[in-house]
Amino acid sequence: MRTKKFSLMIIELAEKMPNTNVIRVITNQIVRSGTSVGANYRAVCRARSDKEFVSKMNIVLEEADETLFWLEIIKEKMWIAKQELEIALTEANELTAIFVSSLKTVNKRINQ
């Protein structure tokens, strides 16, 4: 599952982060939000209705967007090599686009 691979990618990045008090806080945040994408997406796959799907998918989208935010902070602070971060940033952006598209499709179906 792509979201599980993304979670693992975020964990691997976190393991490479420098170890200071401030960076540890950011690392905890990105691990929380990045792994939440995969965990909550599993719940989306088990949604029993379109409304439940939308509700759960919105959580996934929020967590993906938060992960993007932390990746941008890490990039600007140059805590991880740019090449490694670019892969995670690209994947986070692609997943976010997929989630938005899925939400639009299901919301359209609900509103018809």
C-alpha positions in Angstrom: 0.0 0.0 0.0 1.4 3.4 -1.1 0.4 5.1 2.1 2.2 2.5 4.2 5.4 3.0 2.1 5.0 6.7 2.7 4.8 6.2 6.5 7.9 4.1 6.4 9.7 6.8 4.3 8.8 9.4 6.9 10.1 7.1 9.7 13.4 6.6 7.8 13.7 10.4 7.4 13.0 10.9 11.1 15.7 8.4 12.0 18.2 10.6 10.1 17.3 13.9 11.8 19.8 15.6 14.1 19.1 15.1 17.8 18.4 18.5 19.5 15.5 19.5 21.6 13.8 21.6 18.9 14.5 19.1 16.2 13.1 16.3 18.3 9.8 18.1 18.6 9.6 18.5 14.8 10.6 14.9 14.3 7.8 13.7 16.6 5.3 15.9 14.8 6.2 14.6 11.3 6.3 11.0 12.5 2.9 11.4 14.0 1.3 13.0 11.0 3.2 11.0 8.4 2.3 7.6 9.9 -1.3 8.8 10.5 -1.7 9.1 6.7 -1.3 5.4 6.3 -3.2 4.4 9.4 -6.2 6.6 8.7 -6.2 5.6 5.0 -6.8 2.0 6.2 -9.9 3.2 7.9 -11.0 5.0 4.7 -10.8 1.6 2.9 -13.2 0.2 5.4 -15.8 3.0 5.1 -19.4 1.8 5.1 -20.8 4.7 3.3 -19.9 7.7 1.1 -20.4 10.1 4.0 -18.1 8.0 6.2 -15.6 7.8 3.4 -15.6 11.6 3.1 -15.2 12.1 6.8 -12.3 9.7 7.1 -10.6 10.9 3.9 -10.7 14.5 5.2 -8.6 13.3 8.2 -6.2 11.6 5.8 -5.9 14.8 3.7 -5.3 17.0 6.8 -2.5 14.6 8.0 -0.9 14.6 4.6 -1.0 18.4 4.4 0.5 18.6 7.9 3.3 16.2 6.9 4.0 18.5 3.9 4.3 21.4 6.2 6.9 19.7 8.4 8.8 18.5 5.3 8.9 22.1 4.1 10.2 23.2 7.5 12.9 20.5 7.5 13.9 21.5 3.9 14.2 25.2 4.8 16.2 24.4 7.9 18.4 22.0 5.8 18.3 19.3 8.5 18.2 16.5 5.8 19.9 16.3 2.4 17.8 17.9 -0.3 17.8 14.9 -2.5 16.3 12.7 0.2 13.7 15.3 1.1 12.6 15.8 -2.5 11.5 12.2 -2.8 9.3 12.6 0.3 8.0 15.9 -0.8 7.0 14.6 -4.2 5.3 11.6 -2.7 3.4 13.8 -0.2 2.3 16.1 -2.9 1.2 13.2 -5.1 -0.7 11.5 -2.3 -2.4 14.8 -1.4 -3.5 15.2 -5.1 -4.9 11.7 -5.1 -6.8 12.3 -1.8 -8.3 15.6 -3.1 -9.3 13.9 -6.4 -11.0 11.1 -4.5 -12.8 13.5 -2.2 -14.1 15.5 -5.2 -15.3 12.4 -6.9 -17.3 11.1 -3.9 -18.6 14.5 -3.0 -19.9 14.9 -6.5 -21.6 11.5 -6.2 -23.2 12.5 -2.9 -24.5 15.8 -4.2 -26.1 14.2 -7.3 
